[in-house]
C-alpha cells in the first residue's frame, strides 16, 4: 500500500509539473515584445552612404517621410536623413529611392530606431535606372 501511494504521488507530481511547464510556455507565445507593438512611432534614418564615382551626383532622392513620400533636394552623400513615422500595423513598408547623373555604385541604408541598418549596394549602369531599398515592419 505504501509503495502504491508513493507511485501515485510521484505520478501526480510529474503530471502537475508537466502541466505547469506547458501552460507557462503557451503564455510566453501570447506576449508581444515592446518592438512588436503597433501602432508605434519609429525613428527612421535614411542614408546614401557611398558612391564609387566621386564625380557622380544624385539627381533625385525620395524617402518615406512622416506621412508620405518626400523628395530631398540638395542632398549630399553620406548625410543622414531622419524622420519620425507612426507605423500602424505589421507589414507596412518604408523606402528610399535614388537616381544618379553618371554610371556608378551606390549604397542605400535604412536604420530603424538607431539599430543595425538594412543596406544594399546598387551598380547603376544607366542613369535612367533607379536604386530602391525597402524595409518592411
N, CA, C and O atoms as CSV, one atom per row, in Angstrom:
chain,resi,resn,atom,element,x,y,z
A,1,UNK,N,N,0.821,-1.187,0.000
A,1,UNK,CA,C,0.000,0.000,0.000
A,1,UNK,C,C,0.870,1.258,0.000
A,1,UNK,O,O,0.590,2.231,-0.701
A,2,UNK,N,N,1.943,1.207,0.816
A,2,UNK,CA,C,2.840,2.356,0.900
A,2,UNK,C,C,3.515,2.602,-0.457
A,2,UNK,O,O,3.715,3.750,-0.854
A,3,UNK,N,N,3.865,1.520,-1.164
A,3,UNK,CA,C,4.512,1.629,-2.475
A,3,UNK,C,C,3.538,2.214,-3.493
A,3,UNK,O,O,3.939,3.047,-4.305
A,4,UNK,N,N,2.271,1.804,-3.472
A,4,UNK,CA,C,1.259,2.327,-4.379
A,4,UNK,C,C,1.032,3.817,-4.132
A,4,UNK,O,O,0.882,4.584,-5.083
A,5,UNK,N,N,1.006,4.230,-2.880
A,5,UNK,CA,C,0.818,5.640,-2.526
A,5,UNK,C,C,1.981,6.492,-3.040
A,5,UNK,O,O,1.755,7.576,-3.578
A,6,UNK,N,N,3.203,6.025,-2.884
A,6,UNK,CA,C,4.356,6.803,-3.347
A,6,UNK,C,C,4.397,6.868,-4.870
A,6,UNK,O,O,4.793,7.888,-5.432
A,7,UNK,N,N,3.993,5.793,-5.545
A,7,UNK,CA,C,3.959,5.796,-7.011
A,7,UNK,C,C,2.889,6.763,-7.499
A,7,UNK,O,O,3.125,7.528,-8.434
A,8,UNK,N,N,1.729,6.736,-6.881
A,8,UNK,CA,C,0.641,7.636,-7.268
A,8,UNK,C,C,1.030,9.091,-7.002
A,8,UNK,O,O,0.754,9.967,-7.822
A,9,UNK,N,N,1.653,9.344,-5.888
A,9,UNK,CA,C,2.098,10.691,-5.559
A,9,UNK,C,C,3.156,11.161,-6.549
A,9,UNK,O,O,3.131,12.309,-6.993
A,10,UNK,N,N,4.074,10.285,-6.891
A,10,UNK,CA,C,5.136,10.634,-7.851
A,10,UNK,C,C,4.566,10.936,-9.224
A,10,UNK,O,O,4.983,11.898,-9.869
A,11,UNK,N,N,3.614,10.125,-9.683
A,11,UNK,CA,C,2.992,10.373,-10.984
A,11,UNK,C,C,2.185,11.671,-10.972
A,11,UNK,O,O,2.196,12.429,-11.942
A,12,UNK,N,N,1.495,11.913,-9.876
A,12,UNK,CA,C,0.713,13.153,-9.758
A,12,UNK,C,C,1.629,14.368,-9.807
A,12,UNK,O,O,1.313,15.356,-10.471
A,13,UNK,N,N,2.751,14.305,-9.116
A,13,UNK,CA,C,3.699,15.417,-9.112
A,13,UNK,C,C,4.287,15.632,-10.509
A,13,UNK,O,O,4.434,16.771,-10.952
A,14,UNK,N,N,4.616,14.556,-11.192
A,14,UNK,CA,C,5.164,14.648,-12.545
A,14,UNK,C,C,4.135,15.259,-13.492
A,14,UNK,O,O,4.475,16.112,-14.312
A,15,UNK,N,N,2.875,14.825,-13.384
A,15,UNK,CA,C,1.809,15.345,-14.227
A,15,UNK,C,C,1.593,16.833,-13.979
A,15,UNK,O,O,1.468,17.608,-14.928
A,16,UNK,N,N,1.548,17.236,-12.713
A,16,UNK,CA,C,1.347,18.646,-12.379
A,16,UNK,C,C,2.526,19.506,-12.841
A,16,UNK,O,O,2.336,20.632,-13.301
A,17,UNK,N,N,3.725,18.976,-12.717
A,17,UNK,CA,C,4.909,19.718,-13.180
A,17,UNK,C,C,4.858,19.919,-14.689
A,17,UNK,O,O,5.136,21.012,-15.183
A,18,UNK,N,N,4.503,18.864,-15.422
A,18,UNK,CA,C,4.404,18.956,-16.877
A,18,UNK,C,C,3.304,19.936,-17.276
A,18,UNK,O,O,3.488,20.739,-18.191
A,19,UNK,N,N,2.178,19.872,-16.602
A,19,UNK,CA,C,1.067,20.774,-16.893
A,19,UNK,C,C,1.479,22.227,-16.651
A,19,UNK,O,O,1.163,23.102,-17.457
A,20,UNK,N,N,2.164,22.481,-15.571
A,20,UNK,CA,C,2.633,23.825,-15.251
A,20,UNK,C,C,3.640,24.322,-16.294
A,20,UNK,O,O,3.591,25.479,-16.709
A,21,UNK,N,N,4.540,23.448,-16.707
A,21,UNK,CA,C,5.554,23.813,-17.697
A,21,UNK,C,C,4.900,24.166,-19.030
A,21,UNK,O,O,5.220,25.203,-19.610
A,22,UNK,N,N,3.994,23.328,-19.525
A,22,UNK,CA,C,3.364,23.582,-20.817
A,22,UNK,C,C,2.455,24.805,-20.785
A,22,UNK,O,O,2.392,25.543,-21.768
A,23,UNK,N,N,1.768,25.031,-19.706
A,23,UNK,CA,C,0.880,26.196,-19.634
A,23,UNK,C,C,1.694,27.485,-19.584
A,23,UNK,O,O,1.253,28.498,-20.126
A,24,UNK,N,N,2.854,27.480,-18.957
A,24,UNK,CA,C,3.682,28.690,-18.923
A,24,UNK,C,C,4.294,28.962,-20.289
A,24,UNK,O,O,4.494,30.125,-20.641
A,25,UNK,N,N,4.600,27.927,-21.075
A,25,UNK,CA,C,5.144,28.122,-22.415
A,25,UNK,C,C,4.116,28.776,-23.326
A,25,UNK,O,O,4.472,29.634,-24.134
A,26,UNK,N,N,2.865,28.394,-23.216
A,26,UNK,CA,C,1.832,28.983,-24.047
A,26,UNK,C,C,1.629,30.455,-23.730
A,26,UNK,O,O,1.324,31.234,-24.633
A,27,UNK,N,N,1.786,30.855,-22.486
A,27,UNK,CA,C,1.655,32.258,-22.116
A,27,UNK,C,C,2.751,33.090,-22.766
A,27,UNK,O,O,2.497,34.228,-23.162
A,28,UNK,N,N,3.972,32.551,-22.889
A,28,UNK,CA,C,5.076,33.287,-23.497
A,28,UNK,C,C,4.798,33.591,-24.960
A,28,UNK,O,O,5.181,34.655,-25.447
A,29,UNK,N,N,4.144,32.686,-25.669
A,29,UNK,CA,C,3.856,32.894,-27.083
A,29,UNK,C,C,2.830,33.997,-27.284
A,29,UNK,O,O,2.857,34.679,-28.309
A,30,UNK,N,N,1.931,34.188,-26.333
A,30,UNK,CA,C,0.894,35.200,-26.458
A,30,UNK,C,C,1.425,36.598,-26.206
A,30,UNK,O,O,0.847,37.572,-26.688
A,31,UNK,N,N,2.505,36.714,-25.467
A,31,UNK,CA,C,3.047,38.024,-25.140
A,31,UNK,C,C,3.707,38.633,-26.366
A,31,UNK,O,O,4.378,37.942,-27.132
A,32,UNK,N,N,3.512,39.914,-26.541
A,32,UNK,CA,C,4.128,40.629,-27.656
A,32,UNK,C,C,5.209,41.526,-27.080
A,32,UNK,O,O,4.960,42.291,-26.149
A,33,UNK,N,N,6.410,41.431,-27.636
A,33,UNK,CA,C,7.526,42.237,-27.150
A,33,UNK,C,C,7.318,43.707,-27.451
A,33,UNK,O,O,6.469,44.057,-28.271
A,34,UNK,N,N,8.074,44.569,-26.805
A,34,UNK,CA,C,7.885,46.010,-26.989
A,34,UNK,C,C,8.153,46.472,-28.410
A,34,UNK,O,O,7.578,47.473,-28.837
A,35,UNK,N,N,9.013,45.776,-29.165
A,35,UNK,CA,C,9.309,46.177,-30.536
A,35,UNK,C,C,8.226,45.733,-31.516
A,35,UNK,O,O,8.231,46.160,-32.670
A,36,UNK,N,N,7.311,44.893,-31.080
A,36,UNK,CA,C,6.316,44.357,-31.996
A,36,UNK,C,C,4.934,44.962,-31.788
A,36,UNK,O,O,3.961,44.502,-32.387
A,37,UNK,N,N,4.836,45.975,-30.956
A,37,UNK,CA,C,3.543,46.603,-30.718
A,37,UNK,C,C,3.261,47.618,-31.808
A,37,UNK,O,O,4.142,48.370,-32.226
A,38,UNK,N,N,2.045,47.624,-32.250
A,38,UNK,CA,C,1.605,48.596,-33.249
A,38,UNK,C,C,0.292,49.182,-32.777
A,38,UNK,O,O,-0.486,48.459,-32.155
A,39,UNK,N,N,0.003,50.407,-33.025
A,39,UNK,CA,C,0.848,51.409,-33.680
A,39,UNK,C,C,1.967,51.892,-32.766
A,39,UNK,O,O,1.864,51.843,-31.541
A,40,UNK,N,N,3.031,52.358,-33.397
A,40,UNK,CA,C,4.189,52.855,-32.656
A,40,UNK,C,C,4.923,53.880,-33.511
A,40,UNK,O,O,4.987,53.756,-34.734
A,41,UNK,N,N,5.475,54.895,-32.848
A,41,UNK,CA,C,6.313,55.877,-33.537
A,41,UNK,C,C,7.729,55.341,-33.634
A,41,UNK,O,O,8.322,54.960,-32.625
A,42,UNK,N,N,8.272,55.308,-34.839
A,42,UNK,CA,C,9.631,54.844,-35.076
A,42,UNK,C,C,10.472,55.998,-35.611
A,42,UNK,O,O,9.975,56.862,-36.334
A,43,UNK,N,N,11.739,56.000,-35.248
A,43,UNK,CA,C,12.704,56.931,-35.798
A,43,UNK,C,C,13.400,56.201,-36.948
A,43,UNK,O,O,14.042,55.172,-36.739
A,44,UNK,N,N,13.269,56.734,-38.147
A,44,UNK,CA,C,13.819,56.088,-39.340
A,44,UNK,C,C,14.920,56.977,-39.907
A,44,UNK,O,O,14.717,58.174,-40.109
A,45,UNK,N,N,16.084,56.389,-40.161
A,45,UNK,CA,C,17.213,57.124,-40.717
A,45,UNK,C,C,17.567,56.531,-42.073
A,45,UNK,O,O,17.779,55.326,-42.207
A,46,UNK,N,N,17.626,57.410,-43.082
A,46,UNK,CA,C,17.975,57.009,-44.447
A,46,UNK,C,C,19.348,57.589,-44.781
A,46,UNK,O,O,19.730,58.653,-44.294
A,47,UNK,N,N,20.079,56.857,-45.626
A,47,UNK,CA,C,21.410,57.344,-45.983
A,47,UNK,C,C,21.852,56.749,-47.313
A,47,UNK,O,O,21.664,55.560,-47.567
A,48,UNK,N,N,22.438,57.583,-48.152
A,48,UNK,CA,C,23.189,57.131,-49.325
A,48,UNK,C,C,24.630,57.233,-48.874
A,48,UNK,O,O,25.208,58.319,-48.848
A,49,UNK,N,N,25.216,56.075,-48.512
A,49,UNK,CA,C,26.481,56.118,-47.789
A,49,UNK,C,C,27.730,56.120,-48.641
A,49,UNK,O,O,28.782,56.555,-48.173
A,50,UNK,N,N,27.658,55.652,-49.868
A,50,UNK,CA,C,28.887,55.691,-50.671
A,50,UNK,C,C,28.562,55.731,-52.151
A,50,UNK,O,O,27.568,55.173,-52.616
A,51,UNK,N,N,29.428,56.403,-52.862
A,51,UNK,CA,C,29.354,56.436,-54.322
A,51,UNK,C,C,30.757,56.157,-54.825
A,51,UNK,O,O,31.706,56.838,-54.434
A,52,UNK,N,N,30.897,55.157,-55.695
A,52,UNK,CA,C,32.231,54.791,-56.174
A,52,UNK,C,C,32.831,55.859,-57.078
A,52,UNK,O,O,34.041,56.087,-57.054
A,53,UNK,N,N,32.001,56.508,-57.868
A,53,UNK,CA,C,32.471,57.564,-58.750
A,53,UNK,C,C,32.265,58.892,-58.025
A,53,UNK,O,O,31.133,59.358,-57.896
A,54,UNK,N,N,33.339,59.497,-57.556
A,54,UNK,CA,C,33.245,60.713,-56.734
A,54,UNK,C,C,32.621,61.894,-57.474
A,54,UNK,O,O,32.101,62.810,-56.838
A,55,UNK,N,N,32.665,61.889,-58.803
A,55,UNK,CA,C,32.075,62.981,-59.582
A,55,UNK,C,C,30.569,62.825,-59.750
A,55,UNK,O,O,29.894,63.778,-60.137
A,56,UNK,N,N,30.034,61.654,-59.470
A,56,UNK,CA,C,28.600,61.414,-59.658
A,56,UNK,C,C,27.802,62.175,-58.613
A,56,UNK,O,O,28.203,62.297,-57.455
A,57,UNK,N,N,26.657,62.685,-59.058
A,57,UNK,CA,C,25.774,63.420,-58.152
A,57,UNK,C,C,24.386,62.803,-58.202
A,57,UNK,O,O,23.969,62.235,-59.211
A,58,UNK,N,N,23.687,62.932,-57.091
A,58,UNK,CA,C,22.310,62.458,-57.046
A,58,UNK,C,C,21.415,63.417,-57.817
A,58,UNK,O,O,21.462,64.628,-57.599
A,59,UNK,N,N,20.602,62.878,-58.716
A,59,UNK,CA,C,19.659,63.729,-59.436
A,59,UNK,C,C,18.298,63.726,-58.760
A,59,UNK,O,O,17.530,64.677,-58.901
A,60,UNK,N,N,17.994,62.662,-58.025
A,60,UNK,CA,C,16.762,62.647,-57.241
A,60,UNK,C,C,16.916,61.701,-56.063
A,60,UNK,O,O,17.610,60.687,-56.136
A,61,UNK,N,N,16.248,62.063,-54.978
A,61,UNK,CA,C,16.258,61.245,-53.778
A,61,UNK,C,C,14.888,61.358,-53.122
A,61,UNK,O,O,14.425,62.453,-52.801
A,62,UNK,N,N,14.251,60.215,-52.929
A,62,UNK,CA,C,12.937,60.168,-52.296
A,62,UNK,C,C,13.002,59.213,-51.110
A,62,UNK,O,O,13.612,58.147,-51.188
A,63,UNK,N,N,12.365,59.611,-50.013
A,63,UNK,CA,C,12.275,58.758,-48.827
A,63,UNK,C,C,10.836,58.768,-48.339
A,63,UNK,O,O,10.080,59.697,-48.623
A,64,UNK,N,N,10.462,57.723,-47.601
A,64,UNK,CA,C,9.159,57.716,-46.967
A,64,UNK,C,C,9.271,58.586,-45.728
A,64,UNK,O,O,10.022,58.277,-44.803
A,65,UNK,N,N,8.517,59.680,-45.720
A,65,UNK,CA,C,8.606,60.636,-44.622
A,65,UNK,C,C,7.592,60.374,-43.532
A,65,UNK,O,O,7.129,59.248,-43.346
A,66,UNK,N,N,7.254,61.430,-42.816
A,66,UNK,CA,C,6.345,61.307,-41.674
A,66,UNK,C,C,4.982,60.779,-42.107
A,66,UNK,O,O,4.368,59.990,-41.388
A,67,UNK,N,N,4.503,61.206,-43.273
A,67,UNK,CA,C,3.189,60.740,-43.725
A,67,UNK,C,C,3.234,60.114,-45.111
A,67,UNK,O,O,2.577,59.101,-45.352
A,68,UNK,N,N,3.995,60.698,-46.020
A,68,UNK,CA,C,4.053,60.218,-47.406
A,68,UNK,C,C,5.493,60.270,-47.902
A,68,UNK,O,O,6.418,60.571,-47.148
A,69,UNK,N,N,5.658,59.972,-49.177
A,69,UNK,CA,C,6.984,60.052,-49.776
A,69,UNK,C,C,7.390,61.512,-49.920
A,69,UNK,O,O,6.587,62.352,-50.326
A,70,UNK,N,N,8.641,61.807,-49.585
A,70,UNK,CA,C,9.153,63.179,-49.659
A,70,UNK,C,C,10.383,63.212,-50.549
A,70,UNK,O,O,11.207,62.298,-50.519
A,71,UNK,N,N,10.503,64.274,-51.344
A,71,UNK,CA,C,11.697,64.463,-52.158
A,71,UNK,C,C,12.690,65.317,-51.376
A,71,UNK,O,O,12.318,66.329,-50.783
A,72,UNK,N,N,13.954,64.902,-51.380
A,72,UNK,CA,C,15.012,65.654,-50.703
A,72,UNK,C,C,15.898,66.289,-51.763
A,72,UNK,O,O,16.459,65.602,-52.617
A,73,UNK,N,N,16.014,67.603,-51.697
A,73,UNK,CA,C,16.832,68.329,-52.674
A,73,UNK,C,C,18.151,68.735,-52.026
A,73,UNK,O,O,18.245,68.862,-50.805
A,74,UNK,N,N,19.149,68.931,-52.849
A,74,UNK,CA,C,20.489,69.339,-52.393
A,74,UNK,C,C,21.033,68.389,-51.329
A,74,UNK,O,O,21.628,68.827,-50.345
A,75,UNK,N,N,20.834,67.123,-51.526
A,75,UNK,CA,C,21.309,66.107,-50.583
A,75,UNK,C,C,22.756,65.779,-50.897
A,75,UNK,O,O,23.106,65.524,-52.049
A,76,UNK,N,N,23.589,65.787,-49.884
A,76,UNK,CA,C,24.990,65.400,-50.052
A,76,UNK,C,C,25.146,63.960,-49.583
A,76,UNK,O,O,24.636,63.590,-48.525
A,77,UNK,N,N,25.842,63.159,-50.356
A,77,UNK,CA,C,26.029,61.768,-49.980
A,77,UNK,C,C,26.735,61.667,-48.636
A,77,UNK,O,O,27.615,62.463,-48.308
A,78,UNK,N,N,26.327,60.676,-47.881
A,78,UNK,CA,C,26.906,60.468,-46.565
A,78,UNK,C,C,26.142,61.168,-45.446
A,78,UNK,O,O,26.396,60.906,-44.270
A,79,UNK,N,N,25.221,62.042,-45.790
A,79,UNK,CA,C,24.418,62.742,-44.795
A,79,UNK,C,C,23.177,61.906,-44.482
A,79,UNK,O,O,22.548,61.352,-45.384
A,80,UNK,N,N,22.839,61.821,-43.228
A,80,UNK,CA,C,21.670,61.035,-42.822
A,80,UNK,C,C,20.419,61.903,-42.811
A,80,UNK,O,O,20.459,63.076,-42.439
A,81,UNK,N,N,19.318,61.310,-43.223
A,81,UNK,CA,C,18.007,61.949,-43.169
A,81,UNK,C,C,17.207,61.193,-42.122
A,81,UNK,O,O,16.997,59.987,-42.252
A,82,UNK,N,N,16.758,61.894,-41.079
A,82,UNK,CA,C,15.991,61.244,-40.021
A,82,UNK,C,C,14.560,61.761,-40.014
A,82,UNK,O,O,14.319,62.966,-40.092
A,83,UNK,N,N,13.620,60.835,-39.919
A,83,UNK,CA,C,12.202,61.194,-39.823
A,83,UNK,C,C,11.554,60.328,-38.753
A,83,UNK,O,O,12.049,59.249,-38.428
A,84,UNK,N,N,10.460,60.805,-38.219
A,84,UNK,CA,C,9.639,60.005,-37.304
A,84,UNK,C,C,8.410,59.590,-38.087
A,84,UNK,O,O,7.833,60.387,-38.827
A,85,UNK,N,N,8.016,58.347,-37.920
A,85,UNK,CA,C,6.833,57.856,-38.628
A,85,UNK,C,C,6.055,56.932,-37.713
A,85,UNK,O,O,6.626,56.084,-37.027
A,86,UNK,N,N,4.750,57.109,-37.714
A,86,UNK,CA,C,3.879,56.238,-36.938
A,86,UNK,C,C,3.519,55.045,-37.810
A,86,UNK,O,O,2.846,55.188,-38.831
A,87,UNK,N,N,3.975,53.864,-37.397
A,87,UNK,CA,C,3.670,52.626,-38.115
A,87,UNK,C,C,2.446,52.018,-37.446
A,87,UNK,O,O,2.475,51.689,-36.260
A,88,UNK,N,N,1.381,51.873,-38.206
A,88,UNK,CA,C,0.101,51.449,-37.644
A,88,UNK,C,C,-0.031,49.936,-37.491
A,88,UNK,O,O,-0.699,49.461,-36.572
A,89,UNK,N,N,0.612,49.167,-38.401
A,89,UNK,CA,C,0.453,47.710,-38.346
A,89,UNK,C,C,1.665,47.010,-38.945
A,89,UNK,O,O,2.449,47.595,-39.693
A,90,UNK,N,N,1.785,45.759,-38.595
A,90,UNK,CA,C,2.857,44.926,-39.131
A,90,UNK,C,C,2.668,44.801,-40.639
A,90,UNK,O,O,1.546,44.657,-41.126
A,91,UNK,N,N,3.775,44.859,-41.368
A,91,UNK,CA,C,3.713,44.725,-42.821
A,91,UNK,C,C,3.836,46.052,-43.561
A,91,UNK,O,O,4.005,46.058,-44.781
A,92,UNK,N,N,3.754,47.186,-42.842
A,92,UNK,CA,C,3.937,48.480,-43.504
A,92,UNK,C,C,5.374,48.591,-44.005
A,92,UNK,O,O,6.296,48.009,-43.433
A,93,UNK,N,N,5.544,49.356,-45.090
A,93,UNK,CA,C,6.863,49.483,-45.711
A,93,UNK,C,C,7.300,50.934,-45.762
A,93,UNK,O,O,6.482,51.846,-45.884
A,94,UNK,N,N,8.609,51.130,-45.668
A,94,UNK,CA,C,9.235,52.425,-45.913
A,94,UNK,C,C,10.337,52.183,-46.937
A,94,UNK,O,O,10.843,51.068,-47.063
A,95,UNK,N,N,10.710,53.240,-47.673
A,95,UNK,CA,C,11.727,53.039,-48.705
A,95,UNK,C,C,12.540,54.303,-48.942
A,95,UNK,O,O,12.181,55.405,-48.528
A,96,UNK,N,N,13.650,54.083,-49.629
A,96,UNK,CA,C,14.495,55.165,-50.131
A,96,UNK,C,C,14.750,54.851,-51.603
A,96,UNK,O,O,15.077,53.719,-51.960
A,97,UNK,N,N,14.595,55.878,-52.460
A,97,UNK,CA,C,14.844,55.735,-53.901
A,97,UNK,C,C,15.826,56.816,-54.328
A,97,UNK,O,O,15.737,57.957,-53.874
A,98,UNK,N,N,16.755,56.459,-55.195
A,98,UNK,CA,C,17.753,57.435,-55.631
A,98,UNK,C,C,18.131,57.211,-57.091
A,98,UNK,O,O,18.158,56.082,-57.581
A,99,UNK,N,N,18.424,58.330,-57.778
A,99,UNK,CA,C,18.960,58.306,-59.140
A,99,UNK,C,C,20.227,59.137,-59.158
A,99,UNK,O,O,20.360,60.097,-58.399
A,100,UNK,N,N,21.164,58.764,-60.031
A,100,UNK,CA,C,22.422,59.499,-60.156
A,100,UNK,C,C,22.614,59.977,-61.586
A,100,UNK,O,O,21.945,59.503,-62.504
A,101,UNK,N,N,23.542,60.930,-61.771
A,101,UNK,CA,C,23.750,61.516,-63.091
A,101,UNK,C,C,24.778,60.772,-63.945
A,101,UNK,O,O,24.928,61.083,-65.126
A,102,UNK,N,N,25.491,59.793,-63.371
A,102,UNK,CA,C,26.506,59.027,-64.099
A,102,UNK,C,C,26.455,57.572,-63.644
A,102,UNK,O,O,25.998,57.291,-62.536
A,103,UNK,N,N,26.908,56.659,-64.467
A,103,UNK,CA,C,27.012,55.263,-64.001
A,103,UNK,C,C,27.951,55.192,-62.796
A,103,UNK,O,O,29.044,55.758,-62.815
A,104,UNK,N,N,27.519,54.498,-61.760
A,104,UNK,CA,C,28.279,54.438,-60.510
A,104,UNK,C,C,27.726,53.340,-59.610
A,104,UNK,O,O,26.736,52.686,-59.937
A,105,UNK,N,N,28.380,53.154,-58.481
A,105,UNK,CA,C,27.899,52.244,-57.441
A,105,UNK,C,C,27.477,53.081,-56.245
A,105,UNK,O,O,28.218,53.957,-55.798
A,106,UNK,N,N,26.270,52.806,-55.721
A,106,UNK,CA,C,25.824,53.497,-54.516
A,106,UNK,C,C,25.327,52.473,-53.502
A,106,UNK,O,O,24.975,51.343,-53.840
A,107,UNK,N,N,25.312,52.904,-52.274
A,107,UNK,CA,C,24.832,52.053,-51.189
A,107,UNK,C,C,23.719,52.802,-50.460
A,107,UNK,O,O,23.919,53.919,-49.982
A,108,UNK,N,N,22.553,52.179,-50.381
A,108,UNK,CA,C,21.423,52.765,-49.673
A,108,UNK,C,C,21.263,52.072,-48.327
A,108,UNK,O,O,21.470,50.864,-48.213
A,109,UNK,N,N,20.894,52.845,-47.307
A,109,UNK,CA,C,20.721,52.293,-45.957
A,109,UNK,C,C,19.433,52.816,-45.336
A,109,UNK,O,O,19.042,53.965,-45.542
A,110,UNK,N,N,18.785,51.943,-44.570
A,110,UNK,CA,C,17.633,52.319,-43.753
A,110,UNK,C,C,17.895,51.758,-42.356
A,110,UNK,O,O,18.130,50.561,-42.189
A,111,UNK,N,N,17.852,52.638,-41.357
A,111,UNK,CA,C,18.065,52.223,-39.975
A,111,UNK,C,C,16.809,52.569,-39.172
A,111,UNK,O,O,16.295,53.683,-39.270
A,112,UNK,N,N,16.320,51.619,-38.382
A,112,UNK,CA,C,15.124,51.809,-37.569
A,112,UNK,C,C,15.535,51.945,-36.101
A,112,UNK,O,O,16.240,51.089,-35.567
A,113,UNK,N,N,15.095,53.018,-35.460
A,113,UNK,CA,C,15.397,53.288,-34.052
A,113,UNK,C,C,16.881,53.107,-33.723
A,113,UNK,O,O,17.234,52.505,-32.709
A,114,UNK,N,N,17.728,53.629,-34.581
A,114,UNK,CA,C,19.193,53.606,-34.412
A,114,UNK,C,C,19.756,52.190,-34.289
A,114,UNK,O,O,20.807,51.981,-33.682
A,115,UNK,N,N,19.050,51.227,-34.869
A,115,UNK,CA,C,19.528,49.844,-34.863
A,115,UNK,C,C,20.457,49.592,-36.035
A,115,UNK,O,O,20.849,50.521,-36.741
A,116,UNK,N,N,20.802,48.341,-36.234
A,116,UNK,CA,C,21.659,47.977,-37.366
A,116,UNK,C,C,20.944,48.309,-38.666
A,116,UNK,O,O,19.783,47.940,-38.846
A,117,UNK,N,N,21.622,49.002,-39.574
A,117,UNK,CA,C,20.952,49.386,-40.810
A,117,UNK,C,C,20.752,48.217,-41.768
A,117,UNK,O,O,21.560,47.292,-41.844
A,118,UNK,N,N,19.663,48.299,-42.479
A,118,UNK,CA,C,19.414,47.395,-43.598
A,118,UNK,C,C,20.011,48.111,-44.803
A,118,UNK,O,O,19.640,49.251,-45.082
A,119,UNK,N,N,20.916,47.474,-45.515
A,119,UNK,CA,C,21.589,48.174,-46.606
A,119,UNK,C,C,21.744,47.270,-47.822
A,119,UNK,O,O,21.659,46.045,-47.742
A,120,UNK,N,N,21.975,47.935,-48.951
A,120,UNK,CA,C,22.185,47.203,-50.201
A,120,UNK,C,C,22.957,48.101,-51.160
A,120,UNK,O,O,22.722,49.306,-51.239
A,121,UNK,N,N,23.890,47.478,-51.888
A,121,UNK,CA,C,24.654,48.210,-52.896
A,121,UNK,C,C,24.006,48.023,-54.258
A,121,UNK,O,O,23.486,46.955,-54.580
A,122,UNK,N,N,24.052,49.086,-55.048
A,122,UNK,CA,C,23.486,49.067,-56.393
A,122,UNK,C,C,24.552,49.508,-57.374
A,122,UNK,O,O,25.247,50.498,-57.146
A,123,UNK,N,N,24.680,48.768,-58.470
A,123,UNK,CA,C,25.600,49.127,-59.543
A,123,UNK,C,C,24.741,49.716,-60.663
A,123,UNK,O,O,24.118,48.988,-61.436
A,124,UNK,N,N,24.720,51.031,-60.732
A,124,UNK,CA,C,23.871,51.706,-61.704
A,124,UNK,C,C,24.686,51.939,-62.964
A,124,UNK,O,O,25.680,52.664,-62.957
A,125,UNK,N,N,24.244,51.308,-64.050
A,125,UNK,CA,C,24.951,51.406,-65.323
A,125,UNK,C,C,24.253,52.358,-66.286
A,125,UNK,O,O,24.869,52.861,-67.226
A,126,UNK,N,N,22.971,52.603,-66.051
A,126,UNK,CA,C,22.197,53.505,-66.894
A,126,UNK,C,C,21.554,54.550,-65.985
A,126,UNK,O,O,20.910,54.200,-64.996
A,127,UNK,N,N,21.723,55.818,-66.315
A,127,UNK,CA,C,21.225,56.871,-65.425
A,127,UNK,C,C,19.696,56.899,-65.364
A,127,UNK,O,O,19.132,57.562,-64.494
A,128,UNK,N,N,19.030,56.207,-66.252
A,128,UNK,CA,C,17.569,56.114,-66.183
A,128,UNK,C,C,17.125,55.156,-65.084
A,128,UNK,O,O,15.983,55.215,-64.627
A,129,UNK,N,N,18.029,54.272,-64.658
A,129,UNK,CA,C,17.689,53.310,-63.618
A,129,UNK,C,C,17.709,53.965,-62.243
A,129,UNK,O,O,18.446,54.916,-61.984
A,130,UNK,N,N,16.884,53.424,-61.391
A,130,UNK,CA,C,16.741,53.956,-60.042
A,130,UNK,C,C,17.092,52.865,-59.034
A,130,UNK,O,O,16.736,51.701,-59.222
A,131,UNK,N,N,17.780,53.239,-57.978
A,131,UNK,CA,C,18.076,52.314,-56.894
A,131,UNK,C,C,16.970,52.477,-55.845
A,131,UNK,O,O,16.588,53.597,-55.505
A,132,UNK,N,N,16.468,51.365,-55.344
A,132,UNK,CA,C,15.399,51.433,-54.336
A,132,UNK,C,C,15.617,50.369,-53.276
A,132,UNK,O,O,15.823,49.195,-53.586
A,133,UNK,N,N,15.571,50.795,-52.024
A,133,UNK,CA,C,15.685,49.894,-50.889
A,133,UNK,C,C,14.423,50.046,-50.060
A,133,UNK,O,O,13.987,51.159,-49.766
A,134,UNK,N,N,13.839,48.905,-49.685
A,134,UNK,CA,C,12.578,48.900,-48.952
A,134,UNK,C,C,12.762,48.146,-47.647
A,134,UNK,O,O,13.500,47.162,-47.594
A,135,UNK,N,N,12.097,48.603,-46.595
A,135,UNK,CA,C,12.111,47.931,-45.295
A,135,UNK,C,C,10.664,47.653,-44.902
A,135,UNK,O,O,9.805,48.531,-44.988
A,136,UNK,N,N,10.406,46.418,-44.469
A,136,UNK,CA,C,9.066,46.018,-44.042
A,136,UNK,C,C,9.051,45.782,-42.544
A,136,UNK,O,O,9.890,45.046,-42.025
A,137,UNK,N,N,8.118,46.391,-41.850
A,137,UNK,CA,C,7.967,46.205,-40.408
A,137,UNK,C,C,7.285,44.887,-40.100
A,137,UNK,O,O,7.073,44.559,-38.933
